[in-house]
Amino acid sequence: MPHPEAELETVLAAVEGRLSALGEALCERDSIGIDLHATELHRALASAVDHFARAARAGSVPPALRHRLASASGLVAAQRESLARATAALDRAIDVLMPRDGGLYSTFGAAERSGRGGAIQA
């Protein structure tokens, strides 16, 4: 069985690698890559949490690895925030193009649909 610290290093390196790959996919706007790397990051994080929890119960989490895990957690939070902002911007753009309040034309045209004549509302 590998040394507990070596196991922690391995799972933490996997998380860091997945974070890096996800960051690159986000920069490249690679939707397939984002989906793939996000899924792999989720798995890597679950494994790391499990390993670190077991090591913490045994009292053997080195401070340097604990600091790296905290840094990785901060990067995950930053990427999550970045995605949330991008999603909000996309939602606003979609709302302008396709209003949710029925702002699209009906089969009878804009005047019949809204009762406001042909005015476009933004």
KAJO-V829506 format. One record per helix or strand of 2 or more residues. SS is the DSSP state (H for helix, E for strand). FROM is the first residue (numbers start at 1). LEN is the number of residues. Records with the same first field share a line. If there is no record, write none. Layout:
SS = FROM-LEN / FROM-LEN
//
This chain:
H = 4-25 / 31-27 / 63-35 / 110-5
//
